[in-house]
Amino acid sequence: MADYIDLFAVIYNALLPALIASIGFNLWFYRSRAASHPHTDDRHPATQPTQLPSGWWNDESRFQAEKRAIFSQTWICVSHRGRFVKPGDYFSTEIAGFRIFLILGKDGRVRAFHNVCRHRAYPVTKKAEGSAMVLGCGYHGWSYNTTGALTKAPLFDKVPGFKKEENNLFEIHTRTDDAGFVHINFDRRKGAVTGGSAIVPRATKIGQPVMIYQTSQFLHSWVIQRDFNWKVMVANSENRIVRADSSFIETGIVANTQALPELELNHMSQIKFGYLTSIYTRRGSPFWFLVTYSPDSVGKTTLRCEAYSVKRQGTPLDEKIQETWDEQLRLKLQDFEGIYRKACRDGSHSKYNIYGQKLIAENVDSHLKQETAEGIENKPAAIQLENTELSEAERRGLLYTVENKYNANRFTVCQAVECAAAGGKLDW
C-alpha cells in the first residue's frame, strides 16, 4: 500500500506544474477573448462590402496620417523574451519607419530605445543583433549601458551646461506579458501611456495554439521586403477563416492546399496582436513562429519572422524547415503584391469584405479631425523641443563637436527621429 502511495505522490508532483501552467496559459487567453480587435467583434460582420476612401492604397499623406494615428500610439508586439538569454543581448529593427533596438538589462528587463545617439543622432547599434553590456556610438564615442544611461562622453565634460544624466537614450514604452511576448508603444505624450492605455493588447486566438512560455528558445530570424501597402495584409486576413477537420485554418495563402507539409501555414493555429503581429503554432510541433509586419512606406512593407523552439535546448531548426517556411512566406507576400497592384488599379472603387479597413479609416479620420481643430499635426511619437527629457544644450540648439565648435548645419536628435518617423533614412 505504501508503494502505491509513493507512486501516486511521484505522479502528482510530476503533473502538478504542467497542470498549473496549462491553467495559467488558458486563463491568459480567456482574458484575451474580450479583445477589441476586429477579428473578434461579431457585432460588425466582415461580410458587407464597403467602398474605400480615395487614395486608400497609394496616397502618401494618408499613409503618414496612419502612422500618426495608429503606429505612433498603439502597442505593437515586436519579439519574445526567449530571444534574450543573457544581459546585454540585443537586436535592432525598424517598425513603421522608427529605428529601434531592444536589449536585456542586468535586472532581467527587456527595454526598447530609439536607435539614435543623443549627440549627433548617429545609430547606437549598427549590427542586426549581438551582445554587449555597453553600446558605443561610432561618431564620437558616446557610450550607453543596458538601461540607456549615458556612461561616457569623451571631451564633453567641459562643455557648458552638459550633464550626462540629461543625455540618456530615448526610451520606448516596453512591456513583457505573462507568455513572454514583448510589446512596445512609441507614444511620448505626457501621461499618454497610463491607466488602461498602459495595458498591452489582448491576444486574439485562432484555432488551438500551443502553450508558449517565456523560456522558449530563439532559433533564427529573417526579413523579407515586398511592394504592397500594409492594409492589404489586413484586408487579406479579414473574413478568411474557415473550419476544416475540426481546426481553424486561414485560406488564400498558397494556391495548392493538397498534401501540405507539417508546418504549412494553412494548418497552423494563430495568436494575433493588433494589425501587425501573428504567432503561428501547431500541436505536436517543437517550433512556433512570430511574424511581424513593418509598414515602411505607402507601397512597401517588410515582414520579419522569428523562429522559436517550444522548450529551451529544444529541437534545432533544420535547413529544410527554414526553407519551407521562407518559401511559404514569400508566396504569401507575392499574393499580397498581386492584390495591391489590382487595388491600385481599381482605386477607390475597389471593394473588400473588411470591417478592419473601416476601423482603420475611422481611427485615421478621427485623428485628422483633431489635427484640423488644433491647426497642427499631432505626432504622438515625436520628440518635441519642449520635452523636458531634452538636455538644455539640445533645447538651445548648442551641441558642440569634440573640437567645441558649434555646427549649425548638423541634424539634431529631434530631426533624426522625425526623419525616421516620416519614412526617411539617415545614411551615415
N, C-alpha and C positions, 0 to 999 in steps of 0.2 A: 504493500500500500504506500509505503514511504517513497518507493521508487516512482510510482505514478505521480505522487505529489511533486516530487523533484522535477520530473519530466514536464509536468504542467507548468511549473514555475519557469523553467527554461524557455518553453514556447511562449509563455505570456510576456516575459521580459524581452524576447526577440521581436515579437509582433507589435508590442505597445508603441514604440517610437514611430513605426511606419503608420500605424493607425492614427496617431496624433497628427502626423504630418499630412496624411490624407484628409483628415477633417479640417485642418487649418487651410490647406490649399483650396478645398471646396468652399469653405466659408469666404475666402478671398474672392472667389468667383461669384458667390451668392451676392456679396455686396456690389459686385460689378454689374449685376443684371439691371440695376437702376440707371445705368449709363444713359447719357443724353445723346449718344452717337446715333446718327440716322439709321444705322443698320438695325437698331433695336426698338425704334419708335413705331409701333403698329398703328398709331393714330394718323400717320402720314404715309400711306402706302406708296410704294415707288412704282406704281403701275400707271399713273396718269402722266402722259407726256406734257412737257412744258417747253415753251419757246424761250430760248436763251437771249439775254441782252446783247446788243450789238457789241462786237469786239470781244466777245467772251473768251475766245480761244487765242487771239493773237494781238490784243491791244496792250502795249507796254504800260500805259498809265494805269490800266485796270490791274495788271499784274503787280505793279508797285503798291497799289491800294490793297490788294490781297495780302501782301507781305506785312503792311502796317496793321491791317485789321485782324489777321489770323496768326501768322507765324511769329510776329513780334510780341504776342501777348497770350499765347496758349502753351500748355505743357506738351512737349514732344518727347517721345521715348526714343533715345538715341543709342542705347547699348545695354549691357548687363553686367552686374557685379562680377560675374565669373571671368570677365576679360581682365580684371585687375587682381594680380596674385600677391605681389609684394609692394610695400611703399615705394613710390617713385614710378611705378608702371603708368604709362600714359599712351594716348593715341590722339592724333589730330584729325579733324574732319571739317567739313563745311556744310552748314544747314541753311538753306534759303539765302545764301549769299553771306552768311556770317561765318567768319573763320574762327574756329574754337579748338580747344583741346581739353581733354578730361584726364585727371591724374589722381592717383590714390595717395592719401596722406598717411603719416605715421599713426594717426588716430583711427585709421580704418575707414575714413570717409572718402567717397569719390566726389571731387569738385570739378566744376567746369569754369573755364575762363576764356575771355576773348583772346585770341592769339595775336596780340599786338603789345609790344613793349611800350611802357609809359614815356619813354624818351623820344624816339623817332618813329613809333608805330611799326617798327621792324618786327617780323614774326619771331616769337619766342621759341617755338619749335618748328623746325623745317622738315624733320623726319615724320613719316606717317605714324610711326609708333616707336616706342623704346622704353627705357627705364633710367631715371636719374632723380636723385634727391635735390639737385639744384639745376635749374634750367637757365642757361645764359644766352642773352641776346647777342647776335653776332655783329651788331653795329658798333657799339661802344662798350660792350661787356657788362651791361646791367644784368644782374642775376636775381632769380626768384626761387623761393623754396616751394614745397608741395602745397602750401596754403595760399600761395600767391603773394606772399610778403617779399618786398624788395630787401635783399640781403647785401647787395654790393652794387655800388655805382661809382666806378673809378673816376677820380678827378672832379667829382661833383660835390664833395664835402664843403668846399669853399664857395660854392655858388650861392649868392644872396637869396634867402628865402627857401632854400632847398631842404626838404625834410623827407627822409626815407619813408616814414610811416604814411606820408601823403602820396606816395607813388607806387602803391601796390597794384598788382594786376586787377583788371576789372572783372569781378566775379559774376558768374551767371547763376541764377537760382537753380539749385540741383536737389533732387530728391531720389532716394533709392527705396522702392517699395518692398513689401514683405517677400515677394518672389524674386527679388534681385534686379528688377528692371530699373534702369537709370533714366530719369526724366529731367529735362531742362526747360526753363522759361526765360526768354530774353527780356521780359518787361522790366524796365528800370525806373518806372514812375514810383514816386514815394508812396508807400502803403498799398501798392497795386497787388502784390503777391502776399496777401494776408487773409486770415479767416478762411472762408470757403475757397477762395481763389488759390490758396496755398496748398490745397489738396490735389494730388496728382490725379489725372483722369482715370476713371474706372475702365476696366478692360471689357471688351465685347467678346464673348465666347462663341465660336462657330464649331460645331461638332463636339468631340470629346478630347480636348488637349490633355497631354500627359502632364503630370506634376513637374513643375520646374522649381529648382532650388537655387539659392544664392551660391551654392557650391558647384554649380555647373562649370565645366571646363571649356574655356575658349580654345578653338582649334585653328580657325583660319578666317580671313575676311578678304573681300574683293569688291571692286566698284565697277559699274558699267554706266556710261552716259549715253543717252539717246535723245533724238529730236522729237519731243512731244511736250505739250503743256500738262502740268501736273494734274489738272482737273480731269483729263482723260482717264487717268488711273482711278480716280474716284468714281467717275461715271461707269467704267467697265466693271466695277465691283458691286455697284448697286443692283439689287434685284436679280442677281445671277447665282443665287444659292439654291440648289435643288437637292432633294433627298434621293439617295441611291444606296442600296444594300445597307440600310439602317444607319447610314452616316451621311453627314453633310459634305458635299463637295462643291467646289467652285468651278463653273463651266466656262468655256471660252478661252482657256489659257493655251491649250495646244490643240492642233487640228485632229490628231488621231487619239481617241480615248480607249483604244483597244490594246491589250497586252501591255498595260502600264507597268513601269518598274516600281519597286517597293517604295521609293521616296518620290513618286510622282506628285506634283503639286495638287492635282485634282483629287487625290485620295488622302490629303493631309488635313487635320483639324487646324483651326487658327485661334490665336488670341490677337485682337486688334486694339490698337491705341490710336484714337483720333483718325485723321486722314492719312497720315504718312507712314505708319509702322504696323507691320503684321509679323506675328511669330507663328511659324509652321511646325507642327509636331505630328507624330504618328505613333500610335501604341505599338509597342514591341520593338521600335527602332531606338538605338542608343543615341541618335542625333536629333537636334532641333535647330531651326534657322531663324534668325532675326533679320527682317528685310525692312530697310528704311529708305524712303524716297526723299530727295532734296530738290525742291524747285529752284533751279539755277537761274533761269531766265524765262521769259514768256514762252519760248519754244524749246527749251532744253531742261531735262530732268535727269538727275543721277540716282541710280539705285546702288545702295551699299548693303551687302549681305554678310552677316556674321554667322559662322557655323560653330555649334557647341556640342559637347558630349553631355549627356544627362548627368553623369557622375564624374567626379574628379578622378583622374587617372583612368578614364574610361577608354572606349574603343577609339583608336585614331581614325581620322577621316582619310580614307584611301583615295587615290587619284581618280579612280573610276567614278566614285560617288560625287566627288567635286566636279568632274567634267559633266556628269549627268545633270547636276543642279545648275551649273553655269549655262548649259545648253537650254534648259527649260526656262531659265530667267531671260535669256536672250530672245527666245521665241516669244515670251510674254511681252517684252519691250518692243519687239518687232511688230507685234499685233497692235500695241499702243500707237506706234508711229503711223501705221495704216489708218487707224481710227482718227488720229489727229489730222492727217492730210485731208481726209474726207470731211471732217468737221470744219476745217478752214475753208474748203471749197463751198460747203453748204452755208457757212456764215451763221447769221442769227436765225436762219430758217431751219437749222438742224434741231431735231427733237430727240430727247432721250427720256427714258423712264427713270428719272433721277431726282428723288427728293433731296439727296445730298447736295446736288448742284443748286437747288433752290435755297437751301440753308446757307451755302457759301454766299450766294448773291445777297441774301438778307443781311448777313453779317457785314459784308463789304459796304452795302448801301447805307446801313446804319452808321458805320464809321465815317463814310464820306459826308453824310448829313451833319455829323458832329463837327467835322473839319470845316464845312461851309459855315456853320454857325459861329465857330471860333475864328474863322478867317485865316487859318494856318493849318499846315499838315500836322497831324498828330502822329508822331513816331515814338511809340512806347519803348522801343529798344535803343533809341538814340542816347548818346552821352551828351547831355546838354551843358552849355557853358555855366549855367547857374548851379549845376550839380555840385554839392559840397564834397563829393568824392574827388573832384579835380583838385590838383595841388594849386597853390597860389601862383606858382610860376606858369602853369598851364592856363589858368584863368586870365592872366595878364598877357599871355602870348609871349612870354620871355624865357623860353627854354634856350639853353646855350649849348653850343657844341663843346667838345672836350677842350677846345682851344679858348673857351669862354667868350666866343663871339656869337652875337645874335644872327640867326639865319632867317630872314623874313620870308624866304620862299619855301621853307620846308612844309611838309604835311604835319598837321597836329594830330594827336591821337583821336580827337573828335572827328576830324575829316576822314581818318582812316576807317573808323568803324562805320561812319556814314557811307563811305565809298563801298565797303563790303556789303552793307545793308542794301545798297542800291544796285547790287549785282556787279559792281566794278571790282577790279583786282589791282592790288599794289604789287608790281613785279620788281623786286629789288635785285 
